[in-house]
């Protein structure tokens, strides 16, 4: 088993992203569209700021990380969807 270093953790996260992207890409078009819309709504932190994350603080770091992860998953899923069969 790999030691739980930041490199190993990042590898695990990337594996999860790739699995999610592949699963999304194999869904029927309507379901895939609904999920992609749901993900895209979460790519930006909704806290009323004009430019969220312009000045990161400890208080919003968690929410910014979640929004960033949704964005990364959406990018990989879009790449998978656009791949020829």
Secondary structure, DSSP 8 states (H G I E B T S, - for coil): -----HHHHHHHHHHHHHHHHHHHHTS-HHHHHHHHHHHHHTSS--SS-TTTTTT--TTTHHHHHHHHHHHHHHHHHHHHHHS--
